[in-house]
Amino acid sequence: MTDRMTISLTVNGDEVSREVPVRMTLADFLRHELELTGTHLGCEHGVCGACTILMNGRTARSCLTLAVQADGQSIDTIEGMADGDDLSPLQQAFIDQHGLQCGFCTPGMLATITELLNTIPDPTEQEVREWLSGNACRCTGYQGIVDAALAAAKTLQERAS
């Protein structure tokens, strides 16, 4: 049995192919192979949510996912959220609503809220809090994050109508 495998996947819209160790995590692949360092590693046990990315539009803990498991999948990270220099409505709402301080948890929060808003376009405050229950933040007290999610939902609804 080989200890390396070639994987091909789409990351932030770009096709990527690399030979990787079969035990390399997706987080390490993104950070070290692709130099996408916005995906943060906190606990490395899947508890804190800092490493959360989107795989095929669904949140995944990249510290618990092997890179070989992402073969053939579509991955979206914080680096792919903006449109060039234009921040996404969710990123802008984080700034406007003071949803970040140190920023360590922010990429995982943004990924989680992106899936939330794609699933529930007009969430309640309670739904936002439930969705964020797997993402730890030590700085903000969460209210700014919740306010940002609700503001982004409103902006996206206005743009859709």
C-alpha positions as semicolon CSV with decimal commas, in nm:
position;residue;x (nm);y (nm);z (nm)
1;M;0,000;0,000;0,000
2;T;0,126;0,345;-0,087
3;D;0,150;0,625;0,164
4;R;0,085;0,895;-0,100
5;M;-0,206;0,962;-0,333
6;T;-0,279;1,211;-0,609
7;I;-0,592;1,412;-0,544
8;S;-0,781;1,650;-0,771
9;L;-1,033;1,895;-0,636
10;T;-1,172;2,243;-0,685
11;V;-1,065;2,504;-0,429
12;N;-1,232;2,844;-0,445
13;G;-1,323;2,777;-0,808
14;D;-0,974;2,669;-0,917
15;E;-0,889;2,313;-1,021
16;V;-0,606;2,173;-0,809
17;S;-0,415;1,845;-0,835
18;R;-0,140;1,737;-0,596
19;E;0,024;1,424;-0,464
20;V;-0,022;1,419;-0,086
21;P;0,049;1,189;0,205
22;V;-0,264;0,981;0,270
23;R;-0,269;1,092;0,635
24;M;-0,245;1,468;0,561
25;T;-0,544;1,663;0,688
26;L;-0,739;1,891;0,459
27;A;-0,643;2,183;0,687
28;D;-0,274;2,109;0,639
29;F;-0,326;2,062;0,265
30;L;-0,497;2,402;0,236
31;R;-0,244;2,580;0,455
32;H;0,082;2,416;0,349
33;E;0,028;2,286;-0,004
34;L;-0,194;2,568;-0,133
35;E;-0,078;2,844;0,104
36;L;-0,437;2,931;0,193
37;T;-0,366;3,023;0,551
38;G;-0,707;3,172;0,628
39;T;-0,822;2,831;0,747
40;H;-0,711;2,832;1,110
41;L;-0,622;2,544;1,338
42;G;-0,730;2,578;1,698
43;C;-0,801;2,261;1,889
44;E;-0,728;2,011;1,607
45;H;-1,003;1,791;1,752
46;G;-1,303;1,936;1,563
47;V;-1,440;2,114;1,867
48;C;-1,358;2,484;1,820
49;G;-1,473;2,534;1,459
50;A;-1,179;2,754;1,358
51;C;-1,091;2,518;1,071
52;T;-1,444;2,506;0,927
53;I;-1,460;2,523;0,548
54;L;-1,732;2,445;0,295
55;M;-1,714;2,114;0,109
56;N;-1,975;2,099;-0,165
57;G;-2,159;2,381;0,013
58;R;-2,171;2,204;0,351
59;T;-1,956;2,284;0,650
60;A;-1,673;2,046;0,732
61;R;-1,401;2,048;0,994
62;S;-1,084;2,051;0,786
63;C;-0,875;1,935;1,084
64;L;-1,074;1,610;1,094
65;T;-1,102;1,560;0,719
66;L;-0,819;1,395;0,532
67;A;-0,709;1,566;0,212
68;V;-0,770;1,239;0,024
69;Q;-1,134;1,253;0,135
70;A;-1,164;1,581;-0,057
71;D;-1,061;1,417;-0,385
72;G;-1,318;1,518;-0,648
73;Q;-1,490;1,763;-0,413
74;S;-1,545;2,139;-0,425
75;I;-1,390;2,330;-0,135
76;D;-1,456;2,692;-0,043
77;T;-1,240;2,878;0,208
78;I;-1,231;3,232;0,342
79;E;-0,998;3,327;0,056
80;G;-1,276;3,260;-0,195
81;M;-1,557;3,455;-0,026
82;A;-1,482;3,801;-0,162
83;D;-1,531;3,896;-0,525
84;G;-1,193;4,047;-0,598
85;D;-1,168;4,354;-0,377
86;D;-1,543;4,350;-0,303
87;L;-1,626;4,181;0,024
88;S;-1,924;3,949;0,039
89;P;-2,232;4,087;0,219
90;L;-2,149;3,859;0,512
91;Q;-1,790;3,980;0,536
92;Q;-1,906;4,342;0,520
93;A;-2,168;4,275;0,787
94;F;-1,898;4,137;1,018
95;I;-1,717;4,469;0,985
96;D;-2,030;4,683;1,016
97;Q;-2,170;4,491;1,314
98;H;-1,837;4,450;1,496
99;G;-1,854;4,074;1,457
100;L;-1,482;4,020;1,493
101;Q;-1,200;4,121;1,719
102;C;-0,887;3,907;1,696
103;G;-1,025;3,735;1,383
104;F;-0,901;3,385;1,463
105;C;-1,249;3,230;1,464
106;T;-1,382;3,447;1,181
107;P;-1,311;3,220;0,880
108;G;-1,493;2,929;1,046
109;M;-1,778;3,155;1,154
110;L;-1,816;3,288;0,800
111;A;-1,823;2,936;0,654
112;T;-2,085;2,825;0,906
113;I;-2,305;3,130;0,850
114;T;-2,271;3,090;0,472
115;E;-2,421;2,742;0,495
116;L;-2,687;2,872;0,735
117;L;-2,794;3,150;0,498
118;N;-2,799;2,910;0,204
119;T;-3,021;2,676;0,409
120;I;-3,236;2,930;0,595
121;P;-3,231;3,263;0,407
122;D;-3,420;3,448;0,683
123;P;-3,301;3,293;1,010
124;T;-3,416;3,395;1,354
125;E;-3,166;3,502;1,617
126;Q;-3,216;3,166;1,788
127;E;-3,145;2,977;1,465
128;V;-2,823;3,175;1,416
129;R;-2,715;3,095;1,770
130;E;-2,792;2,726;1,723
131;W;-2,593;2,710;1,399
132;L;-2,299;2,885;1,565
133;S;-2,300;2,655;1,869
134;G;-2,010;2,456;1,720
135;N;-1,787;2,759;1,669
136;A;-1,596;2,902;1,963
137;C;-1,506;3,270;1,995
138;R;-1,312;3,397;2,293
139;C;-1,331;3,769;2,213
140;T;-1,668;3,895;2,095
141;G;-1,936;3,756;2,321
142;Y;-2,114;3,647;1,998
143;Q;-2,371;3,930;1,980
144;G;-2,184;4,110;1,701
145;I;-2,153;3,783;1,511
146;V;-2,524;3,713;1,545
147;D;-2,607;4,070;1,441
148;A;-2,377;4,031;1,139
149;A;-2,550;3,710;1,031
150;L;-2,893;3,873;1,056
151;A;-2,776;4,188;0,872
152;A;-2,622;3,978;0,594
153;A;-2,946;3,781;0,562
154;K;-3,138;4,106;0,518
155;T;-2,890;4,239;0,260
156;L;-2,900;3,916;0,061
157;Q;-3,282;3,913;0,065
158;E;-3,293;4,274;-0,055
159;R;-3,054;4,193;-0,338
160;A;-3,263;3,892;-0,440
161;S;-3,588;4,091;-0,464
